[in-house]
Amino acid sequence: MNIHDKSITGTRRDGYRVIDILMETLKSVKGKSVVALSPNNGFSDLSPLFLYDGADIDDGAVIKLSGGISDYTVVGLDSSIVLVGEACDGFLFGIKGAFVAEVGGEYRIHRFGPFPFYYNDEVVSVISRLDGFTSLRMLWKRYPDLSMAKRLTIIFFEYLLAELASSMYRASLIVIDGSLSMMRFLGLSILKNLIDMVKGSGGHLIGVAKRTRLVRRFPWLFSAVARVGEPCVVKVPIDGLDNFYEVFIGVFRPGGVPLRVDVASSGGDAVKVLNNIYSAGHTSHGYLEVLKEAHIVSKMSTGEVIALKRFLEDRYDVRFINSFGLRDVIFGAYNCSLGGNGEGI
């Protein structure tokens, strides 16, 4: 498509140019299968995109998984964060996390929180003095907004949980919900420190992502592992961050959904780790039970948010002021998405 083609720019009045450009884009979708999504769904949902009809990959690229291997304790880790309030110089969050270990066929649950956490320049300065977190202050200075504050807080909190989990369960697979690329957001030193820390206890750091942008880059790999019909993985032909981790697409139950799996290991160790993950408990979709349980336990309830506010009022003399939604005032009933959940488009 060439939006500068004369047929668009030179033959109609300017008022029609926008329409012509938009309609021109439809030439690229003609004849394609399109997955129907709710307006509120994220762009990276995998869904039937597994059925990509493209070039096959070599049979040798698909690694079949073997069960019955339990060299490591598998520990799933997850957390949640809620914005409780906003002050003139920072953000007040409620944060809650958990890690769940599968030991002898049973699940041991360790829950932390909910805790209040105030995020402002002074707090960032203190945290950035910790080993490996020097980049935190620079990122906050560059992007002093809510989304950045939430992301940095989650990374910091999950780093601390992973540190504790690896010390409690030596020779374990510490599995984080999401790709390991999230940790590198704070810089190379954060990810390297965490990988070395887990390896020092005889284990490995893993990231498992349900949704990933890789489905857009490598749709044929997702299709390949989905069509095999049995547990398998295929290595994604991209390097991990300075070879700190390898990236795989895997299915861990027959008929399960393909997942992105980042393994902070190398060579044969990575396949050994993947076989251990396969041998652990999974849902019928192939998602790790320890991650599912960690997600459920770490989810913050409305009652817990109310309790946090009461705690802050009683102990720290925090005064909560009622606010209103400016979009609600301006747009009224029209401030809602097509999904009808009250969120603006």
N, C-alpha and C positions, 0 to 999 in steps of 0.2 A: 504493500500500500504506500502510495506517495501523496501525502497531504498537500504537497506544493504543486501537484499536477495542474496544468492550465484548465483542465475540465472542471476543477473545483474553484480555483482562485480567479479565473478570468472570464467566466461566462455568466455569472449570476451576481445579483446585488449582494452587498456584504451581509445583509440580513439572512440570506440563505446559505452562506458559507458554512456556518456552524452545523446546520442540518446535513449538508453534503458531506462534511468530514465525518460526522457520526455514522451516517449510513454507509460510508465507504469502509468503515471498520468491519461491517458485517460480511464482507467478502472473505475474511479470514476465518469465520466460524461456519460458513456454509457447508452443510453436509456432516457436521461433527455431532457426536453425542455429548450432551451437556447434562451434568448432574444438577438436579433441581435443589436449591438450598433456600432456607429461610433467610430473610434479609439480615437477621441477627447472627447468623452462623459465620464463623471465621473462614478466611479464604483457604486455610490449610487443612480443612477436613479432607480425609482421604476417600471415604465412601466408595462408590463404584468406579472411581478412577483407577482402581486396581485392574480393571478390565481393559486397560490400554492395549490396543491392537497394533503392535509395532514389532520391531525386530526382536527375535529371540536372542538370549545370551547363551554362551557356551555351557554345556552341561557341567564342565569342570569348574565353572565359577560358582555353582550352587553347592554349599556345604551342608550335608545332611547331619542332623543332630542326634546324639546318642543319650539315652536316659539312664537313670540309675547311678549317676555320678554325684557325689556329695563331698567334695574336697573342702568346701567352704560353707560357712554359715551365711545365708542370704539375708540382708537387712535392707528393707525399703524405707525411704525417707521422703517426707513431704511437709509442706507448711502452707499457711494461709495468712493473709494480711488484710486488714480493714482500716479505712480512714475513719478515725473517730472524730477528729476535729482539726481545725486550722487556726493558727495564731499568726501574728504579724510577721514573725521571723522563722516560722517552721511548721511542720506537720506532726500531728499526734496520731499514732497508729496503735491498733491492737494487733498483736501477732501471736500466732499459735503454731506449734509444730509437733511432729511425732516421728519416731522410727519404730519399725516393727521387725522383729527377728524371727525367722522360722528355725526352731530348734527341736529336733526329734519329732517332727510332724506337728508340733504345737507352735502357736504364735505368742511371742512375748511383746507386749505393747508398752512403749515408753512415751508418755505424753508430756509436753512442756507448754505451759501457758493455759489460758491467754495472758500475755504480758502487755502492759502499756509501754510505748517506746516513743520518745520525742526526738524528732529529727530536725536539727538546724545546724547552722555553721559551726557553732561551738562543739556540738556532739561529733560532727564530722571531723573536726580537728583532733579530738581525742582518739577516735577510732583509727584515723589515718596514721597515728603514731605506732600502732600495732604492727608487728612484723608482717610484711607483704601487703599491707593495706594503704601504702603511701599514695596510690593513684586515686583513692576515694575522694580526697579533697579537690584534686584537679577536676575530676568529673563533675562534682557538685558545683564547683565554681563555673564550669562551662555550661551545665544544664541544670539550673536551680529550679526545677519544676516538680510537680507531684509524681508524674510517671517515673522520673529518674529516682526520686526519693524512695518510692515503693520498690523499684527494682534493686537498688543498692541495699536496702534494708533486708529484703528477702535473701539476697546472696550472702550477706554477712551472717544472718541468722542460720541459714542452712549450712554454711561453712562450720559454724560452731557446733551444730548438731552432728555433722559428719565426723568432726574431730572427736566428739564424745562417743559416738557409736563405734568408731574404729578402736577406741581404747577399751570399751566394754566387751566388744566381740572381736577378738584377734583372729587372724586368718579368715576374714569375712569379705563378702562382696557387698560393698556399700553402694546401693542402687538409689540414685536420685531421680525424682520425677522430672523429666525434661532432658534436653541434650547437655553435654558438658560445655558446649559453646557458651552457655549462659554464664558459667563461672569465669570464662576468659574475658567477659565484658569488663571486669575490673582490672584486667591486665594479666600478662603472662605469669607473674610471680604468684598470684592468688591460686591459679589452677595448678601450677607446679608444686606449690607448698602442699596443697590438698592431696594431690596424687602421691607425692613422696611420703606424706604422713600416713596414708592408708597402706602404701606398700611397706612402710616401716613396721607395721603391725602384722605383716604377712598376708595382706589382702589386696584387693583391686577396687578401683573406683569405676562405677558404671553409670551411664545416663540412659534412661529409657524414655522416649518421646512418643506419645500417641499421635501427635500432629506435627508435621515437619514440612518445611519448604522444599525439602529434597524431592517430594513427590512431583514438583513442577520441573525439576532438573533431570530426574532419572525415573520417569514413569515406567519405563520398560523393566526396571529392576523390581519395583513393587508388583508389577504384573507377574513377573517370573516367579517370585517366591509364593505369590498367592495361588498360582496355577499348579505348583508342585503337588499340593494336596497333603503334605506331611511336614513336620517341623524341619525347618532349614533356615539358613542364612546366606546372604551374599554380601561380599565386601563392596562398599561404594568406592568408585575410583576417584576419591579425593583424599588428600593427605589430611591427617589430623593436625592440630596446632603444633607445629614443629615436631611431628611424630610422637607427641605425648599420648595421643589416643587414636584408635582406629574406629572407623564408622561402618556399621553394618545395617542392612535391612533384614529383619527376621520374622518368621512365623513360628510360634511356640506351641501351637495346638493345631491338629488337623482342622482345616476350615477357618482358622483364626485370622485375625487382621494383621497385616504387616506393620511392624513397629521399627522405629529408628533406635538402634542400640549403639552407644559409644562405649568402647572398652579401653580403659587406660592400661594397656598391656601391649605385647608385641609378639609377632610370629605365632608359634604353636600355643603360647599361653592364652592368646585371645580365644582360640577355638575351645580350649579347655574351660575357660571362664564361661563361654556361651553354652557349653554342655551342662555346666553346673546350673546356669540360669534355667535351662530347659528342664532340668530334673527337679526344680523347686515347684511349689504349688502355684497353679495358674487358674484363672477363670476360664470359662468355656471359649472365650475370645482370644486366649493366649496372653492375657495381661497378668503380671505377677500379683499374687494374692497379697504379699507383704506391702506392695505399693498401693493396692486398693484399700487395704486396712489403714495404712498410714494416711491416705487421703481422707478417709471417713473420720478418723480420730482427730485429725488436725483441722477439720472444718470448724469455723467459728460461728456460733449461733447468735441470734439477735439478743437473747438473754444474757449472753456473756459480754456483749458490747455494752449493754445497759449496766451490768455489774462493774465493768471497767470504769464507766463514767462516774458511778457512785463512789467507787474507790478513790478516784482522782479528786473528786469534790471533797471527800472526808479527810484524806491524808495529805493532799497537796494544795488544797484551797483553790483548785481549778474552777473557774466559773464558765459554764457553758451557756452561750448566747444563742437563742433561736435565730435561724436564718431562713431565707426563702430562695427558691430557685428563680433566677432572673429569666430564664427561658420560659418557665411556667407563667410568669407575670406577662411577658411580652406576647407569647403565642397561645396561651391558654390551652384549650382542648386539642389544639393542633401540634402541641409539643409531644408528639409520640411517634414511634416508628411504625412501620407496616405490621410489625409483630404485636403491637398493642401493649408493650411492656412499659411504656412511659419514657423510654429513652429516645433522645433526639437522634435523627438520622445524621 
